[in-house]
């Protein structure tokens, strides 16, 4: 226990030291605290409203099929299970294990594996996110105020148990991901599957509601299905903690012990597996390293024989091996699938997915130099001009965007049958043109923002880690690209407004096709030129910044 408490104190000592060193970190932490307090307050208000729905004053153990009780139990268990899964996925994708309190940082101090693992677990429980979660769940106890004292007390205890379970499952996923997935190709595939799986999981309820899947089920049957689903989740590690107050309210001691046993087994398994992963990685580090022999010169053999061509070849080679950006290029397929499920026969909804595709394709390029890292230093030393660098990068991303949108456009036309309906096909081409214009505008803006608004990115070898520092930048700068892209489409929007006001939009909508394409091409050319000028002016500053980012990844 002494070791664990020392690690908890170390965590907060490092936090205070960081806040004293960086004004931006202090601002970010203040914003995080305000967000945490707001979350707790909103949860309390929601809990008071949920508990106020039951004014019967029922005394004694509540029947399991009591109306308000049954509905509240189903909603809490299902939502709590989703929250647990979401926290685990977010921890895996965004936070990772590359922080200052990573087990690797303590490998040289001779701490016993179990003591170190337990200490790091408690250190995680003492962080602001975990404290916010516990306080929010404790405040949610107000929803159980009509269920008796046993339910209230059990809910307070269950709040801590729920957060502890989330933390344990998160560390389990991170340990397995970093220990078992060792090859670059395996990391690539695993990272893409995890991210896309999480997005699909988040969209699943929306797909089920909008696709009409539930319309064929009678209302009474829907309630029974939801209740049964909640009961199943309650016997899993994801929902067991959220079921405990309801076991206490019904005085079902056997079920209460059973759900506690599920949680206890989960903690033991997670702790044992995390400890094994740490020991395995420590004892086998470097044992699986393999020498890779390159065959030929790859993209350098078929790219244009010029400076922009060399830049494009280097970027193309990097993208093939970069799991951090690889999943971005699978997002378009996911967009089309999600929109197709929700279309209900309206082909225009499927075509709209191409606009989202164009909007998101260059989001990684908006911080592209940070993904290049110290590799960009080679270009600076070689005297590559900023405009040559920008043109080379545009060649790759524009080629990917055009190829993607053409293939998806043809696929949608065939899938929806719009290829046989001239008007619907023309409207689909309009949405395709807007998607391409969105991609061009975003790419043009990205060539500017990547020279100025840079922020640290995870290491290529550890895509599930999170570099320390510039938390405000990591959270804010991507929105410059997202909102700026929409702003650059303003010329197309103005023409659309004019056509609408004059009342000819229904017959003259095709005019927007050349307007959108010209809008995108113009913004791409302007962004490439301005990006080149900025890169020339800030070349040394960019190299210095990238060098500092690289030091944050280790």
C-alpha positions in Angstrom: 0.0 0.0 0.0 2.9 2.4 0.7 4.1 2.0 -2.9 0.6 2.6 -4.2 0.2 5.8 -2.2 3.6 7.0 -3.3 2.5 6.6 -7.0 -0.7 8.5 -6.3 1.4 11.4 -4.7 3.8 11.2 -7.7 0.9 11.6 -10.1 -0.3 14.8 -8.5 3.2 16.1 -8.0 3.8 15.8 -11.7 0.5 17.5 -12.4 1.3 20.5 -10.3 4.8 20.7 -11.8 3.3 20.8 -15.3 0.8 23.5 -14.3 3.5 25.7 -12.9 5.6 25.2 -16.0 3.0 25.9 -18.7 0.3 28.6 -18.7 -1.6 26.8 -21.4 -1.7 23.7 -19.3 -3.0 25.7 -16.4 -5.7 27.1 -18.7 -6.6 23.7 -20.0 -6.8 22.3 -16.4 -9.1 25.1 -15.3 -11.3 24.4 -18.3 -11.3 20.7 -17.5 -12.4 21.5 -13.9 -15.2 23.8 -15.0 -16.3 21.0 -17.4 -16.2 18.5 -14.5 -18.2 20.7 -12.2 -20.8 21.3 -15.0 -21.0 17.6 -15.6 -21.7 16.9 -11.9 -24.4 19.6 -11.8 -26.2 18.5 -14.9 -26.1 14.9 -13.7 -27.7 16.0 -10.4 -30.4 17.9 -12.2 -31.2 14.9 -14.4 -31.2 12.6 -11.4 -33.6 14.8 -9.4 -36.0 14.9 -12.4 -35.7 11.1 -12.9 -36.4 10.4 -9.2 -39.3 12.9 -9.1 -41.3 10.9 -11.6 -42.1 8.4 -8.8 -44.2 10.1 -6.2 -46.1 7.1 -4.9 -44.2 6.8 -1.6 -44.1 3.1 -1.9 -42.6 1.6 1.3 -40.7 -1.6 1.7 -39.1 -3.7 -1.0 -40.3 -2.7 -4.5 -41.7 -5.3 -6.8 -39.4 -6.0 -9.8 -42.1 -5.3 -12.3 -43.1 -2.0 -10.8 -43.6 0.4 -13.7 -41.3 3.4 -13.0 -38.8 1.2 -11.3 -38.6 -1.3 -14.2 -38.1 1.5 -16.8 -35.5 3.3 -14.7 -33.6 0.1 -14.1 -33.5 -0.8 -17.8 -32.4 2.7 -18.8 -29.7 3.0 -16.1 -28.2 -0.5 -16.8 -28.2 0.0 -20.6 -26.8 3.5 -20.5 -24.3 2.5 -17.8 -23.1 -0.4 -19.9 -22.7 1.8 -22.9 -20.8 4.4 -20.8 -18.4 1.7 -19.6 -17.7 0.5 -23.1 -17.3 4.1 -24.3 -14.8 4.9 -21.6 -12.7 1.9 -22.3 -12.6 2.6 -26.0 -11.8 6.3 -25.5 -9.1 5.4 -23.1 -7.6 3.0 -25.6 -7.9 5.3 -28.7 -7.1 8.7 -27.3 -5.3 8.4 -23.9 -3.4 5.1 -24.2 -0.5 4.1 -22.1 2.1 6.6 -23.2 1.7 9.0 -20.4 4.2 9.9 -17.6 2.6 7.2 -15.4 3.2 4.4 -18.0 4.5 1.1 -16.5 7.5 1.3 -18.8 8.7 4.4 -17.0 9.1 2.4 -13.7 10.7 -0.7 -15.2 14.2 0.3 -13.9 13.2 0.9 -10.3 12.8 -2.7 -9.2 9.2 -2.4 -8.0 7.3 -5.7 -7.7 4.9 -6.1 -10.7 1.8 -6.4 -8.5 2.6 -3.4 -6.4 3.4 -1.3 -9.4 0.2 -2.4 -11.2 -2.0 -1.7 -8.1 -0.3 1.7 -7.6 -0.9 2.8 -11.2 -4.5 1.7 -10.9 -5.0 3.8 -7.8 -3.2 6.7 -9.5 -5.7 6.4 -12.3 -8.6 6.4 -9.8 -7.3 9.7 -8.3 -7.2 11.6 -11.6 -9.7 14.3 -12.5 -11.7 12.2 -15.0 -12.2 9.3 -12.4 -13.1 11.7 -9.6 -15.6 13.5 -11.9 -17.1 10.1 -12.8 -17.5 9.0 -9.2 -19.0 12.3 -8.1 -21.4 12.3 -11.0 -22.6 8.7 -10.2 -22.9 9.6 -6.5 -25.1 12.6 -7.4 -27.2 10.3 -9.6 -28.2 8.6 -6.3 -30.9 11.4 -6.1 -32.8 9.4 -8.7 -33.2 6.6 -6.1 -34.4 8.7 -3.3 -37.9 7.1 -3.4 -36.5 3.5 -3.4 -35.4 3.4 0.2 -32.3 3.9 2.3 -30.7 0.6 1.2 -30.8 1.6 -2.5 -29.3 5.1 -1.7 -26.4 3.7 0.3 -25.8 0.9 -2.2 -25.8 3.5 -5.0 -23.1 5.5 -3.3 -20.9 2.4 -3.0 -21.7 1.3 -6.5 -20.5 4.6 -7.9 -16.9 3.9 -6.8 -17.2 0.3 -8.0 -18.4 1.3 -11.4 -15.6 3.7 -12.0 -13.1 1.2 -10.7 -14.5 -1.4 -13.2 -14.2 1.1 -16.0 -10.6 1.8 -15.1 -9.8 -1.9 -14.8 -11.3 -2.7 -18.2 -9.5 0.2 -19.8 -6.1 -0.8 -18.5 -6.8 -4.4 -19.6 -7.5 -3.3 -23.2 -4.5 -1.1 -23.3 -2.2 -3.8 -21.8 -3.4 -6.4 -24.3 -3.1 -3.9 -27.2 0.4 -2.8 -26.4 1.7 -6.3 -25.5 0.2 -8.7 -27.9 0.0 -6.5 -31.0 3.7 -6.0 -31.8 4.2 -5.9 -35.6 3.7 -2.7 -37.6 1.1 -4.4 -39.8 -0.7 -5.8 -36.8 -0.8 -2.4 -35.1 -2.1 -0.9 -38.3 -5.0 -3.4 -38.6 -5.8 -3.5 -34.9 -5.9 0.3 -34.6 -8.2 0.6 -37.7 -10.5 -2.1 -36.4 -10.8 -0.6 -32.9 -11.6 2.9 -34.2 -14.0 1.8 -36.8 -15.6 -0.6 -34.4 -16.1 2.2 -31.9 -17.7 4.5 -34.4 -20.0 1.7 -35.6 -21.0 0.9 -32.0 -21.8 4.6 -31.4 -23.9 4.7 -34.6 -25.8 1.4 -33.9 -28.7 2.9 -31.8 -29.1 5.6 -34.4 -29.2 3.1 -37.2 -31.7 0.9 -35.4 -34.1 3.8 -34.8 -33.8 5.5 -38.3 -33.7 2.3 -40.3 -37.2 1.2 -39.1 -36.0 -2.0 -37.6 -38.1 -1.5 -34.5 -41.3 -0.5 -36.3 -42.3 -4.1 -36.9 -42.2 -4.9 -33.2 -45.3 -4.3 -31.1 -44.8 -1.6 -28.3 -45.3 -4.2 -25.5 -42.8 -6.5 -27.1 -40.3 -3.7 -27.4 -40.5 -3.1 -23.7 -40.0 -6.7 -22.9 -37.0 -6.9 -25.3 -35.4 -3.8 -23.7 -36.0 -5.2 -20.2 -34.5 -8.6 -21.1 -31.5 -6.9 -22.7 -30.9 -4.9 -19.5 -31.1 -8.0 -17.4 -28.5 -9.7 -19.6 -26.2 -6.6 -19.4 -26.6 -6.6 -15.6 -24.8 -9.9 -15.4 -21.8 -8.6 -17.4 -18.9 -6.5 -16.1 -20.4 -3.5 -18.0 -23.7 -3.3 -16.2 -23.3 -5.2 -13.0 -22.4 -2.1 -10.9 -25.4 -0.2 -12.2 -27.7 -3.0 -11.2 -26.7 -3.0 -7.5 -29.0 -0.2 -6.3 -32.0 -2.0 -7.8 -31.0 -5.3 -6.1 -31.0 -3.4 -2.8 -34.4 -1.8 -3.6 -36.0 -5.1 -4.2 -34.2 -6.7 -1.2 -32.8 -9.4 -3.5 -29.7 -10.3 -1.5 -28.8 -13.3 -3.7 -28.8 -11.2 -6.9 -26.8 -8.5 -5.1 -24.1 -10.9 -4.1 -24.1 -12.4 -7.6 -23.5 -9.0 -9.3 -20.8 -8.2 -6.8 -19.2 -11.5 -7.6 -19.2 -10.6 -11.3 -17.4 -7.3 -10.5 -14.9 -9.0 -8.2 -14.0 -11.6 -10.8 -13.6 -8.9 -13.4 -11.2 -6.9 -11.2 -9.1 -10.0 -10.5 -8.9 -11.1 -14.1 -8.1 -7.5 -15.3 -5.4 -7.1 -12.6 -3.9 -10.5 -13.3 -3.8 -10.0 -17.1 -2.4 -6.5 -16.8 0.4 -7.8 -14.5 1.2 -10.6 -16.9 1.3 -8.3 -19.9 3.7 -5.9 -18.0 6.0 -8.8 -17.0 5.8 -10.4 -20.5 6.7 -7.1 -22.2 9.5 -6.4 -19.8 11.1 -9.8 -20.3 10.6 -10.1 -24.1 11.3 -6.5 -25.3 13.2 -6.6 -28.5 13.0 -10.4 -28.8 10.6 -10.3 -31.7 12.4 -7.7 -33.7 12.9 -8.6 -37.3 15.0 -7.1 -40.1 13.0 -5.9 -43.0 14.6 -5.8 -46.4 13.1 -3.3 -48.8 12.5 -4.4 -52.4 12.9 -1.7 -55.1 12.3 1.9 -54.5 8.5 1.8 -54.2 6.6 4.9 -55.0 9.8 6.7 -55.9 9.9 4.6 -59.1 6.6 5.8 -60.5 6.1 9.3 -59.1 7.1 12.3 -61.2 10.9 12.8 -61.4 10.8 16.2 -59.6 11.0 17.7 -56.1 7.2 17.6 -55.6 7.2 14.0 -56.9 9.8 13.0 -54.4 7.8 14.6 -51.6 4.7 12.9 -52.8 6.5 9.5 -53.0 7.8 9.9 -49.4 4.4 10.8 -48.1 2.7 8.0 -50.0 5.3 5.5 -48.5 4.6 6.9 -45.0 0.8 6.7 -45.3 1.0 3.0 -46.2 2.7 2.3 -42.8 0.9 4.8 -40.6 -1.9 3.3 -38.5 -2.7 6.7 -37.1 -3.9 8.0 -40.4 -4.9 4.7 -42.0 -8.3 4.6 -40.4 -9.2 8.0 -41.9 -9.1 6.4 -45.4 -11.7 3.8 -44.3 -14.1 6.3 -42.9 -15.7 7.0 -46.3 -16.9 3.4 -46.5 -18.3 3.6 -43.0 -20.1 6.8 -43.9 -21.8 5.2 -46.9 -22.8 2.2 -44.9 -24.3 4.2 -42.1 -26.2 6.5 -44.4 -27.4 3.6 -46.5 -29.0 2.0 -43.4 -30.8 5.2 -42.5 -31.9 6.1 -46.1 -35.2 4.3 -46.1 -35.3 4.4 -49.9 -34.2 8.0 -50.2 -31.1 7.9 -52.4 -30.2 11.5 -51.7 -29.4 10.6 -48.1 -26.8 8.1 -49.4 -25.3 10.6 -51.7 -24.9 13.1 -48.8 -22.4 10.7 -47.3 -19.9 11.9 -50.0 -20.0 15.4 -48.5 -19.0 14.0 -45.1 -16.3 12.0 -46.9 -14.8 15.0 -48.5 -15.0 16.9 -45.2 -13.1 14.4 -43.2 -10.5 13.1 -45.7 -7.9 15.7 -45.0 -8.3 16.1 -41.3 -5.0 14.4 -40.7 -3.2 16.5 -43.3 -4.3 19.6 -41.3 -1.6 18.5 -38.9 0.4 16.7 -41.5 3.9 18.0 -40.6 3.5 16.7 -37.0 2.8 13.3 -38.5 6.0 13.6 -40.6 7.9 14.4 -37.4 11.7 14.6 -37.7 11.5 13.2 -41.2 10.7 16.7 -42.4 14.1 17.9 -41.2 15.6 16.1 -44.3 13.6 18.3 -46.6 14.6 21.5 -44.7 18.3 20.5 -45.0 17.9 19.6 -48.7 16.6 23.1 -49.4 13.1 22.0 -50.5 10.9 25.1 -51.1 7.7 25.4 -49.2 5.6 25.5 -52.4 7.3 22.3 -53.7 6.4 20.5 -50.4 2.8 21.7 -50.5 2.4 20.6 -54.1 3.8 17.2 -53.4 1.5 16.6 -50.5 -1.5 17.9 -52.4 -0.8 15.4 -55.2 -1.2 12.5 -52.9 -4.2 13.6 -50.9 -6.0 15.0 -54.0 -5.4 11.7 -55.8 -6.8 9.7 -52.9 -9.9 12.0 -52.6 -10.7 11.9 -56.3 -10.3 8.1 -56.5 -12.4 7.5 -53.4 -15.2 9.8 -54.4 -15.3 8.4 -58.0 -15.5 4.8 -56.8 -18.0 5.6 -54.1 -20.1 7.7 -56.5 -20.3 4.9 -59.1 -21.1 2.4 -56.3 -23.9 4.6 -54.9 -25.4 5.2 -58.4 -25.5 1.4 -58.9 -26.7 0.5 -55.4 -29.5 3.1 -55.3 -30.5 2.6 -59.0 -30.1 6.3 -59.7 -28.0 5.5 -62.8 -31.3 4.7 -64.6 -33.1 8.0 -63.5 -31.5 11.1 -65.2 -32.8 13.7 -62.7 -31.9 11.7 -59.6 -28.5 10.9 -61.1 -27.9 14.6 -61.9 -28.8 15.5 -58.3 -26.4 12.8 -57.1 -23.6 14.2 -59.3 -24.3 17.6 -57.6 -23.8 16.1 -54.2 -20.7 14.3 -55.5 -19.4 17.7 -56.8 -20.0 19.3 -53.4 -18.2 16.4 -51.7 -15.2 16.9 -54.0 -15.3 20.7 -53.5 -15.4 20.1 -49.7 -12.3 17.8 -50.1 -10.5 20.4 -52.1 -11.3 23.3 -49.7 -10.3 21.2 -46.7 -7.1 20.2 -48.4 -6.2 23.8 -49.3 -6.9 24.9 -45.7 -4.9 21.9 -44.3 -1.8 23.1 -46.3 -2.0 26.3 -44.3 -3.0 25.0 -40.8 -0.3 22.3 -40.9 2.3 25.1 -41.0 0.9 27.1 -38.2 -1.5 25.2 -35.9 0.5 22.1 -35.1 0.0 19.8 -32.1 1.7 16.6 -30.9 0.6 13.3 -32.2 1.2 9.7 -31.0 4.4 7.9 -31.9 4.2 5.8 -35.1 5.3 2.8 -33.0 2.7 3.4 -30.3 -0.5 4.7 -31.9 -2.4 3.9 -28.7 -0.4 6.4 -26.7 -1.0 10.1 -26.1 1.9 12.6 -26.1 2.1 14.9 -23.1 1.7 18.6 -23.6 -0.4 21.1 -25.5 -3.7 19.5 -24.4 -5.6 22.7 -25.4 -4.1 22.6 -28.9 -4.8 18.9 -29.4 -8.5 19.5 -28.6 -9.0 22.9 -30.3 -6.9 23.0 -33.5 -8.8 20.3 -35.4 -11.9 22.4 -35.2 -10.1 25.2 -37.2 -10.0 22.7 -40.1 -13.6 21.5 -39.7 -15.2 24.9 -39.4 -12.8 26.6 -41.8 -13.6 24.1 -44.6 -17.3 24.9 -44.3 -16.5 28.6 -44.5 -14.5 28.2 -47.7 -17.5 26.7 -49.4 -19.3 30.0 -48.9 -19.2 31.0 -52.7 -21.2 27.8 -53.5 -23.6 28.5 -50.7 -24.2 32.1 -52.0 -25.0 30.8 -55.5 -27.4 28.2 -53.9 -29.1 31.0 -51.9 -29.5 33.1 -55.1 -31.1 30.2 -57.0 -33.4 29.5 -54.1 -34.5 33.2 -53.7 -35.2 33.5 -57.4 -37.3 30.3 -57.3 -35.3 28.4 -60.0 -33.4 26.0 -57.7 -35.6 23.0 -58.6 -34.8 23.3 -62.3 -31.4 25.0 -62.3 -29.7 23.1 -59.4 -27.3 21.7 -61.9 -25.7 25.1 -62.1 -24.1 24.4 -58.7 -22.0 21.5 -60.2 -19.5 23.7 -62.0 -19.7 26.4 -59.3 -18.8 23.9 -56.6 -15.9 22.4 -58.6 -14.6 25.9 -59.4 -14.9 26.8 -55.7 -13.0 23.8 -54.6 -10.2 24.2 -57.2 -9.8 27.8 -56.5 -9.5 27.3 -52.7 -7.1 24.4 -53.2 -4.8 26.5 -55.4 -4.9 29.4 -53.0 -4.3 27.3 -50.0 -1.4 25.5 -51.6 0.2 28.8 -52.6 -0.3 30.4 -49.1 0.9 27.2 -47.4 4.1 27.3 -49.4 4.7 30.9 -48.5 4.1 30.2 -44.8 6.3 27.2 -44.8 9.2 29.2 -46.3 8.8 31.8 -43.6 8.5 29.4 -40.7 10.8 26.5 -41.9 13.2 26.7 -39.0 10.5 27.2 -36.4 8.6 24.2 -37.8 11.7 22.0 -37.6 12.3 23.1 -33.9 8.6 22.5 -33.1 8.7 19.0 -34.6 11.8 18.2 -32.7 10.1 19.1 -29.4 7.1 17.0 -30.4 9.3 14.0 -31.0 10.7 14.3 -27.5 7.1 14.1 -26.1 6.5 10.7 -27.8 9.1 8.8 -25.7 
